[in-house]
């Protein structure tokens, strides 16, 4: 449903856990273009996150509209996933697509998020892509 996107889903508690996980993904993957229209509700109740390959750069450049969950505690199962990524590194499939700097930065971001235990905020107010949708 293309009428459903991040800005229509964010206030519905049924989507909150999925959106928090997506916020964590954007931070770890260093997504530089998460617009509201890149978050879609599937007819089957699944959340679709559309990416356009602007992720995984080694320099921190994150740009996302998903800041509404800043300060929220990260669920224990996601912390465990992040810790596993730190301990084991990315999967062979993903690692094969990334350079050394990108792989190392991915692990650093995962470690920082796991250690923080909460989704960060954006005090600069500049880490939002344009246009928003």
C-alpha positions as CSV (number, residue, x, y, z in Angstrom):
1,X,0.0,0.0,0.0
2,X,1.8,3.1,-1.2
3,X,-0.4,5.3,0.8
4,X,1.2,3.8,4.0
5,X,4.7,5.0,4.7
6,X,6.9,6.0,7.6
7,X,4.9,9.1,8.4
8,X,1.6,7.3,8.5
9,X,3.0,4.3,10.4
10,X,5.1,5.9,13.1
11,X,2.2,6.7,15.4
12,X,0.7,3.2,15.2
13,X,2.0,1.1,18.2
14,X,1.6,-2.0,16.1
15,X,4.6,-0.9,14.0
16,X,6.8,0.5,16.8
17,X,9.0,-2.6,17.3
18,X,9.6,-3.0,13.5
19,X,10.4,0.7,13.1
20,X,12.9,0.6,16.1
21,X,14.7,-2.3,14.4
22,X,14.8,-0.4,11.2
23,X,16.2,2.6,13.0
24,X,18.9,0.4,14.4
25,X,19.6,-1.1,10.9
26,X,19.9,2.4,9.4
27,X,22.5,3.4,12.0
28,X,24.6,0.2,11.7
29,X,24.4,0.1,7.9
30,X,25.0,3.9,7.8
31,X,22.0,4.4,5.5
32,X,22.3,7.9,3.9
33,X,18.9,8.0,2.3
34,X,16.0,6.6,4.5
35,X,13.1,8.7,3.4
36,X,9.5,8.3,4.6
37,X,8.5,6.7,1.3
38,X,11.2,4.1,1.7
39,X,9.2,2.5,4.5
40,X,6.1,0.6,3.3
41,X,3.5,-1.5,4.9
42,X,2.9,-4.8,3.1
43,X,-0.5,-6.2,2.5
44,X,0.6,-9.2,4.6
45,X,1.4,-7.0,7.6
46,X,5.1,-7.0,7.0
47,X,7.2,-3.8,6.9
48,X,9.2,-3.2,3.7
49,X,12.4,-1.1,3.9
50,X,13.4,0.0,0.4
51,X,17.1,0.9,0.0
52,X,18.9,2.3,-2.9
53,X,22.5,1.2,-2.2
54,X,23.5,4.3,-0.2
55,X,24.7,2.4,2.8
56,X,27.8,1.0,4.4
57,X,30.2,3.9,3.7
58,X,33.0,3.9,6.2
59,X,32.6,7.6,7.0
60,X,29.5,8.2,9.2
61,X,27.0,9.9,7.0
62,X,23.6,8.5,8.2
63,X,20.5,10.4,6.9
64,X,17.2,9.0,8.0
65,X,13.7,10.2,8.9
66,X,13.5,7.6,11.7
67,X,14.5,9.7,14.8
68,X,11.1,9.4,16.6
69,X,12.4,6.5,18.7
70,X,15.5,8.3,20.0
71,X,16.3,7.3,23.5
72,X,14.2,4.1,23.3
73,X,15.8,1.0,24.8
74,X,17.0,-1.5,22.2
75,X,15.4,-5.0,22.7
76,X,17.6,-7.7,24.2
77,X,17.4,-9.9,21.1
78,X,18.6,-7.1,18.9
79,X,21.4,-6.3,21.3
80,X,22.4,-10.0,21.0
81,X,22.3,-9.8,17.2
82,X,24.6,-6.7,17.3
83,X,27.0,-8.4,19.7
84,X,27.1,-11.4,17.4
85,X,27.9,-9.1,14.5
86,X,30.7,-7.6,16.5
87,X,32.1,-11.0,17.6
88,X,31.7,-12.8,14.2
89,X,31.8,-10.0,11.7
90,X,29.4,-9.7,8.8
91,X,28.3,-12.8,7.0
92,X,30.6,-14.0,4.2
93,X,27.9,-12.9,1.7
94,X,27.8,-9.4,3.0
95,X,31.6,-9.2,3.6
96,X,32.2,-10.1,0.0
97,X,30.3,-7.0,-1.0
98,X,32.2,-4.6,1.3
99,X,35.7,-3.3,1.4
100,X,37.9,-3.6,4.5
101,X,37.1,0.0,5.7
102,X,33.4,-0.6,5.3
103,X,33.5,-4.0,7.1
104,X,35.5,-2.4,10.0
105,X,33.2,0.6,10.2
106,X,30.1,-1.7,10.3
107,X,31.4,-3.5,13.3
108,X,32.4,-0.3,15.1
109,X,28.9,1.1,14.6
110,X,27.3,-2.2,15.8
111,X,29.5,-2.2,18.9
112,X,28.7,1.4,19.7
113,X,24.9,0.8,19.4
114,X,25.0,-2.4,21.4
115,X,27.0,-0.7,24.2
116,X,24.7,2.3,24.2
117,X,21.7,0.1,24.5
118,X,19.4,2.9,23.3
119,X,18.7,4.5,20.0
120,X,20.6,7.8,19.8
121,X,19.1,11.2,18.9
122,X,20.4,13.6,16.3
123,X,21.3,16.8,18.2
124,X,22.5,18.5,15.0
125,X,19.1,18.1,13.3
126,X,20.9,17.7,10.0
127,X,20.8,13.9,9.6
128,X,17.5,14.0,7.7
129,X,17.3,13.4,3.9
130,X,15.5,15.7,1.6
131,X,12.8,15.4,0.4
132,X,11.3,13.7,3.4
133,X,9.1,11.3,1.5
